[in-house]
């Protein structure tokens, strides 16, 4: 095994990007640990912010509700919201397409809705770096209505990554189950596969880790709590490993529901990421790896430096965290190189 290569790569990333805390765990699909290393006082049981990996938890719950017959991916949002509430949500070239949106458009990131987290001079991300803030679901909807959509719902091969898609999915889950998302995650995922240290915080009494932005530590409990379905979970590296294997091995839902051949390329700022049914896909044999890699990486990364990916070509799983907001592409680049070193 190329343990020394993994070790050297980990150290290189820590030094070059001035990372203050990090952890990585690599396992085979059999559960055998291939490599594990931590830095800055972390270990595989240290709480970390899952950030956008939470979207995979949300997707899993959607799949479970589909299997149970409560919803279908073709359900229109009008099944869950009054027309007046949706009016103006998806406005494109002078026309309102809000009533055409379906659950599948949200799941696959093909709604075309703007991403208020990243877009604009006063984006939510920029606000969060400055100070903690709680943005209600209704406010998320209102802010999205202020921005024009990028394309028609489910238009050709377009996809555009936007947190609002998963915020709406989380709200739909709560409407359908008549339970809080916290309880739904616990029932359908955490308790089912023994993720004992993962939770969706709803109070500052629950532990919420700090995250670095450069050399500055940020404590943003209000923002984490309002992110919910799009990025609000707290977890550990060990728990994430349990989840990523369960997600792709069919322990949570019938894995036939995952369309492993259907992906769309995201906006240029997200290169080289494609998006599938609730998870990212990175081609290993493309330009970004000088055409030297093989197969695909599938899973998710988070804006705080978290990552959880499956490499089917070698039946390996890569999970960990850099706890650094300043370099959102860092976990993607790191996991791609880990895969290149895979035996």
C-alpha positions in Angstrom: 0.0 0.0 0.0 1.2 3.5 -0.8 0.9 4.7 2.8 4.0 6.9 2.6 2.6 8.6 -0.5 -0.6 9.4 1.4 1.4 10.6 4.4 3.6 12.9 2.3 0.6 14.3 0.4 -1.2 15.0 3.7 1.8 16.8 5.1 2.2 18.8 1.9 -1.3 20.2 2.0 -1.0 21.1 5.7 2.2 23.1 5.0 1.3 24.8 1.7 -2.1 26.0 2.7 -1.3 26.7 6.3 -4.0 24.4 7.6 -4.4 24.4 11.4 -6.5 21.3 11.9 -7.1 18.3 9.6 -8.0 14.7 9.6 -8.2 12.0 6.9 -9.4 8.4 6.9 -9.2 6.0 4.0 -11.0 2.6 4.0 -11.8 -0.2 1.7 -15.4 -1.2 1.2 -14.8 -4.1 3.5 -14.1 -1.7 6.3 -10.4 -2.3 6.4 -8.5 0.9 7.2 -5.9 1.8 4.6 -4.7 5.1 6.0 -5.6 7.5 8.9 -3.9 10.6 10.0 -4.8 13.7 12.0 -3.2 17.1 12.8 -3.8 20.0 15.1 -5.4 18.0 17.9 -8.1 16.3 15.8 -8.8 12.6 15.5 -11.5 10.6 13.7 -13.9 11.2 16.5 -13.5 15.0 16.8 -16.7 16.9 15.9 -16.5 18.6 12.5 -18.9 20.7 10.4 -20.3 18.4 7.7 -21.4 21.6 5.7 -22.6 20.6 2.2 -22.1 16.9 2.8 -25.4 17.3 4.7 -27.0 17.5 1.2 -26.4 13.7 0.9 -28.3 13.2 4.2 -31.2 15.2 2.7 -31.0 13.3 -0.6 -31.1 10.0 1.3 -34.3 11.0 3.1 -35.9 12.0 -0.2 -35.1 8.6 -1.6 -36.5 6.9 1.5 -39.7 8.9 1.2 -39.9 8.0 -2.5 -39.6 4.3 -1.6 -42.3 4.6 1.0 -44.6 6.2 -1.5 -45.0 9.6 0.2 -43.6 11.5 -2.8 -42.2 11.1 -6.3 -39.3 12.9 -7.9 -41.8 14.3 -10.4 -43.9 16.0 -7.8 -44.4 19.7 -8.6 -43.6 22.2 -5.8 -47.3 23.2 -6.1 -48.0 19.9 -4.3 -46.4 21.5 -1.2 -46.7 25.3 -1.5 -49.4 27.8 -2.3 -49.1 29.5 -5.7 -48.6 32.9 -4.0 -45.7 31.6 -2.0 -43.9 30.3 -5.1 -44.7 33.3 -7.3 -41.5 34.9 -8.5 -39.1 32.3 -7.2 -38.0 31.3 -10.6 -38.0 34.4 -12.9 -36.1 34.1 -16.2 -36.0 36.5 -19.1 -39.2 38.3 -18.1 -41.3 35.1 -17.4 -42.1 33.3 -14.2 -41.4 29.5 -14.3 -41.8 28.9 -10.6 -44.8 26.6 -11.1 -42.8 24.3 -13.3 -40.3 23.3 -10.6 -40.2 19.7 -9.5 -38.5 17.8 -6.7 -36.1 16.3 -9.2 -35.0 19.8 -10.3 -33.9 20.5 -6.7 -32.3 17.2 -6.1 -30.2 17.3 -9.4 -29.4 21.0 -9.1 -31.2 21.6 -12.4 -33.7 24.2 -11.2 -31.6 27.1 -12.5 -32.3 29.0 -9.2 -29.6 31.6 -8.2 -27.3 30.8 -5.3 -27.6 33.5 -2.7 -24.9 31.9 -0.6 -22.2 32.7 -3.2 -23.6 35.2 -5.6 -23.4 39.0 -5.4 -21.3 41.6 -3.7 -23.3 41.1 -0.5 -23.5 37.3 -0.6 -24.4 35.3 2.5 -21.0 33.8 2.5 -19.4 37.2 2.7 -21.8 38.2 5.5 -21.1 35.1 7.5 -17.3 35.7 7.4 -17.9 39.1 9.0 -20.5 38.1 11.6 -22.9 35.3 12.7 -26.4 35.5 11.2 -29.6 33.4 11.2 -31.5 33.4 7.9 -35.0 31.9 8.0 -36.3 29.7 5.3 -38.8 32.4 4.3 -35.9 34.9 4.0 -34.0 32.4 1.9 -37.0 32.3 -0.5 -37.4 36.0 -0.5 -33.7 36.6 -1.3 -33.7 34.1 -4.1 -36.7 35.9 -5.6 -34.6 39.0 -5.8 -32.2 37.3 -8.3 -32.9 36.2 -11.8 -32.6 32.4 -12.4 -29.8 31.2 -14.7 -31.9 29.0 -17.0 -35.2 27.3 -17.4 -36.0 24.4 -15.0 -34.4 21.1 -16.3 -33.1 22.9 -19.4 -30.9 20.8 -21.7 -27.7 19.7 -19.9 -27.6 22.7 -17.5 -27.0 22.4 -13.8 -26.3 25.2 -11.3 -25.2 24.5 -7.7 -27.4 26.4 -5.2 -28.1 25.8 -1.6 -31.7 27.0 -1.9 -32.5 23.7 -3.8 -31.7 21.7 -0.7 -33.2 24.1 1.7 -36.5 23.6 -0.1 -36.0 19.8 -0.1 -35.6 20.0 3.7 -38.7 22.0 4.1 -40.6 19.5 1.9 -39.3 16.6 4.1 -40.7 18.3 7.2 -44.1 19.0 5.5 -44.4 15.4 4.3 -43.3 13.7 7.6 -44.8 16.3 9.9 -41.6 16.1 11.9 -38.5 18.3 12.3 -35.6 17.6 10.0 -33.5 16.8 13.1 -35.9 14.0 14.0 -36.1 12.7 10.4 -32.3 12.5 10.0 -32.1 10.7 13.3 -34.9 8.2 12.4 -34.0 7.4 8.8 -30.2 7.7 9.0 -28.3 8.3 12.2 -30.0 5.7 14.4 -30.3 3.2 11.5 -26.6 2.9 10.8 -25.3 3.8 14.2 -24.0 7.3 13.5 -23.9 8.0 17.2 -22.0 11.3 17.1 -23.8 13.0 14.2 -26.7 15.5 14.8 -28.5 18.5 13.3 -28.1 21.3 15.9 -31.1 23.4 16.8 -29.7 25.1 19.9 -26.4 26.7 20.9 -26.4 24.3 23.8 -25.4 21.7 21.3 -21.7 21.7 20.4 -20.9 23.5 17.2 -17.2 23.6 16.2 -15.4 26.7 15.1 -14.0 27.0 11.5 -11.0 28.8 10.2 -11.1 31.4 7.5 -7.4 31.9 6.8 -5.8 32.3 10.2 -9.0 33.6 11.7 -11.3 31.4 13.8 -15.0 31.8 13.2 -17.8 30.7 15.5 -21.0 30.8 13.6 -23.7 28.7 15.4 -26.6 30.8 14.2 -25.7 30.3 10.5 -25.0 26.6 11.0 -28.4 26.1 12.6 -30.2 27.9 9.8 -28.4 25.9 7.1 -30.2 22.7 8.1 -30.8 20.6 4.9 -28.1 22.3 2.8 -25.3 22.3 5.3 -26.2 22.2 9.0 -25.0 18.8 10.4 -22.2 18.2 12.9 -20.5 14.9 12.5 -17.2 13.1 12.9 -14.8 11.5 10.4 -15.7 8.0 11.7 -19.4 8.7 11.3 -19.0 10.1 7.8 -17.2 6.9 6.8 -20.1 4.9 8.1 -22.5 7.1 6.1 -20.7 7.2 2.8 -20.4 3.5 2.7 -24.1 3.0 3.6 -25.2 5.6 1.0 -23.5 3.8 -1.9 -23.9 0.3 -0.7 -27.7 0.5 -0.4 -28.0 0.2 3.4 -30.3 3.3 3.7 -32.4 2.9 0.5 -32.5 0.7 -2.6 -29.4 1.8 -4.4 -31.2 1.3 -7.8 -32.8 4.7 -7.1 -29.3 6.2 -7.6 -28.8 7.0 -11.3 -25.1 6.4 -11.5 -25.0 7.3 -15.2 -26.8 10.6 -15.1 -24.7 13.7 -14.3 -24.6 17.3 -15.4 -21.7 19.7 -15.4 -22.0 22.5 -12.8 -21.1 26.1 -13.3 -17.6 27.0 -14.3 -16.7 28.1 -10.7 -17.4 24.5 -9.6 -15.0 22.9 -12.2 -14.4 19.9 -12.4 -17.6 18.9 -10.6 -20.6 17.3 -12.1 -23.8 16.7 -10.1 -25.9 13.6 -9.9 -28.9 12.5 -7.7 -27.7 14.2 -4.5 -24.0 13.9 -4.8 -21.0 15.2 -6.8 -19.0 13.4 -9.4 -15.5 14.1 -10.5 -14.0 12.4 -13.5 -10.5 11.1 -12.8 -9.5 10.7 -16.5 -10.1 14.3 -17.6 -8.1 17.5 -18.0 -7.9 18.2 -14.3 -5.7 15.0 -13.8 -3.8 15.4 -17.0 -5.8 12.4 -18.3 -3.8 10.1 -16.1 -6.6 9.1 -13.7 -9.2 6.4 -14.1 -12.8 6.1 -13.1 -14.9 8.6 -11.0 -15.0 10.0 -7.5 -18.6 10.3 -6.2 -19.7 11.9 -2.9 -19.6 15.4 -1.6 -17.4 18.1 -0.2 -18.2 21.1 2.1 -17.3 24.7 2.1 -15.6 24.3 5.5 -13.1 21.7 4.0 -15.0 18.5 4.8 -15.1 15.7 2.3 -16.6 12.2 1.8 -16.0 10.4 -1.4 -16.3 6.9 -2.9 -13.8 5.7 -5.5 -15.6 2.7 -7.1 -12.7 1.9 -9.4 -10.6 0.8 -6.4 -13.5 0.3 -3.9 -12.0 2.9 -1.6 -13.6 5.6 0.5 -11.9 8.9 1.4 -13.3 10.9 4.3 -12.0 13.9 6.3 -11.8 17.6 7.0 -9.4 20.6 6.6 -11.6 22.9 8.7 -10.7 25.8 6.4 -13.2 28.1 4.5 -10.7 30.1 2.6 -9.9 27.3 0.1 -13.2 25.6 -0.8 -11.6 23.6 -3.7 -9.0 22.2 -1.4 -10.8 18.9 -0.4 -11.6 18.2 -4.1 -8.0 18.6 -5.2 -6.8 16.5 -2.2 -9.2 13.6 -2.8 -8.3 13.5 -6.5 -4.6 13.1 -5.6 -5.4 10.5 -3.0 -7.2 8.6 -5.7 -4.2 9.0 -8.1 -2.1 7.3 -5.4 -4.5 4.4 -4.9 -2.9 1.0 -5.3 
